[in-house]
């Protein structure tokens, strides 16, 4: 990971217009680091450079294919910086099949912490790579839609796009 003279990560950003609104993709030389949803706080200014250009361009292409109905899985270098627990939750999300949902309790069991569904929910809400790591596919145990960082309307739209088995 390259840093500037003030020890900030050198990143590349790209704004991608999508059916759910503009997404800000951010990457560095190691891969895609963030997807900011509409309404997210603006990305923290750092140093921009072209080191992350391949990561954000590849992500943009795959997200365009996803929204066009041509892609159900992503094949990207992902850099999700967080605690080991958060990372276990985030990367477990990639195992939720396209068009399916699971509950927070099921996700907690998947990561070996069956009683930690609230902590799993918090980690899920802090996912730096939504859509690619599909946190929108996690719903409340009793059939409710649950929450979503991009808002419930966006979550419903993503679930509907995938013809998910539960659209709350």
C-alpha positions in Angstrom: 0.0 0.0 0.0 1.5 3.3 -1.1 1.3 6.3 1.2 2.1 10.0 0.7 4.4 12.2 2.8 1.7 12.6 5.4 1.2 8.8 5.6 -2.2 8.9 3.9 -3.1 6.1 1.5 -2.9 7.0 -2.1 -6.3 6.1 -3.6 -8.2 6.4 -6.8 -11.9 7.3 -6.9 -14.5 6.9 -9.6 -18.2 7.8 -9.5 -20.4 5.2 -11.1 -24.0 6.1 -12.0 -26.3 3.1 -11.3 -30.0 2.4 -11.1 -29.8 2.9 -7.3 -27.9 6.2 -7.5 -24.3 7.2 -7.8 -21.7 4.9 -6.2 -18.3 6.2 -5.3 -15.7 3.4 -5.9 -12.4 3.8 -4.2 -9.3 1.6 -4.6 -5.6 1.5 -4.2 -2.8 -0.5 -5.5 -4.0 -3.6 -3.5 -7.6 -3.6 -4.7 -11.1 -2.1 -4.2 -11.2 -0.6 -0.7 -14.7 1.1 -0.5 -18.0 1.5 -2.2 -19.8 4.6 -0.9 -23.5 4.5 -1.3 -25.7 7.5 -2.1 -26.1 9.4 1.1 -23.0 8.1 2.7 -20.7 10.7 4.2 -18.2 12.0 1.6 -15.1 9.9 1.4 -12.3 11.2 3.6 -9.9 13.3 1.4 -6.6 11.6 1.0 -4.2 11.6 -1.7 -5.4 10.7 -5.2 -3.3 8.9 -7.7 -3.8 6.3 -10.4 -2.4 3.3 -8.5 -6.0 2.2 -7.8 -7.3 2.8 -11.3 -7.3 -0.9 -12.4 -9.2 -1.9 -9.2 -11.9 0.8 -9.6 -12.3 0.3 -13.4 -12.7 -3.5 -12.9 -15.2 -2.9 -10.1 -17.2 -0.4 -12.3 -17.3 -2.8 -15.2 -18.5 -5.7 -12.9 -21.1 -3.5 -11.2 -22.4 -2.3 -14.6 -22.8 -6.0 -15.6 -24.5 -6.7 -12.2 -27.1 -4.0 -12.8 -27.6 -5.1 -16.4 -28.5 -8.6 -15.1 -25.4 -10.1 -16.7 -23.4 -10.9 -13.5 -24.4 -12.7 -10.2 -20.9 -12.9 -8.6 -18.0 -10.6 -8.4 -14.4 -11.4 -9.1 -12.4 -8.5 -7.6 -9.4 -7.9 -5.4 -11.1 -6.7 -2.2 -9.4 -4.9 0.6 -11.8 -4.7 3.5 -10.0 -3.1 6.4 -11.5 -3.9 9.8 -11.2 -6.1 12.8 -10.8 -9.9 12.3 -14.4 -10.4 13.4 -15.7 -7.7 11.0 -13.7 -9.3 8.2 -15.1 -12.7 9.0 -18.6 -11.3 8.7 -17.9 -9.3 5.5 -16.3 -12.2 3.6 -19.0 -14.6 4.7 -21.5 -12.3 2.9 -19.9 -13.4 -0.4 -21.2 -16.9 0.3 -24.9 -15.8 0.2 -26.2 -16.9 -3.1 -27.5 -14.4 -5.6 -31.3 -14.1 -5.2 -31.3 -15.5 -1.7 -31.4 -14.0 1.7 -30.3 -15.2 5.2 -31.0 -13.9 8.6 -28.6 -12.1 11.0 -28.8 -15.2 13.2 -27.9 -17.5 10.3 -24.9 -15.2 9.4 -23.8 -15.3 13.1 -23.8 -19.1 12.9 -21.9 -19.1 9.7 -19.1 -17.1 11.3 -19.0 -19.4 14.4 -20.7 -16.9 16.7 -24.3 -18.1 16.9 -25.3 -15.9 19.8 -23.6 -12.8 18.4 -26.3 -11.8 16.0 -26.3 -8.1 17.2 -22.5 -7.9 16.8 -22.9 -9.5 13.3 -25.5 -6.9 12.5 -23.2 -4.1 13.5 -20.3 -5.5 11.5 -22.7 -6.0 8.6 -23.7 -2.3 8.8 -20.0 -1.3 8.7 -19.4 -3.2 5.5 -17.0 -1.0 3.4 -17.9 -2.9 0.1 -21.7 -3.1 -0.1 -23.3 -4.8 -3.1 -20.0 -6.6 -3.9 -20.1 -8.1 -0.4 -23.9 -8.3 -0.4 -25.0 -7.1 3.0 -28.4 -6.3 1.5 -29.1 -10.1 1.4 -29.2 -10.2 5.2 -32.6 -9.7 6.7 -34.3 -9.9 10.1 -34.9 -13.3 11.6 -38.6 -12.9 11.8 -39.1 -12.0 8.2 -38.6 -8.2 8.3 -36.3 -6.5 5.9 -33.8 -5.3 8.6 -31.7 -2.2 8.1 -29.3 -1.0 5.3 -26.7 1.7 5.2 -28.1 2.9 1.8 -31.7 3.0 3.2 -34.5 0.6 3.1 -35.7 1.7 -0.3 -32.3 0.9 -1.8 -32.2 -2.5 0.0 -35.7 -3.3 -1.4 -34.5 -2.3 -4.9 -31.4 -4.4 -4.7 -33.4 -7.4 -3.4 -36.0 -6.9 -6.2 -33.2 -6.6 -8.8 -32.0 -10.1 -7.7 -35.6 -11.5 -7.5 -34.7 -12.4 -3.9 -36.8 -14.9 -2.0 -37.8 -12.2 0.5 -38.5 -8.6 -0.4 -39.9 -7.1 2.8 
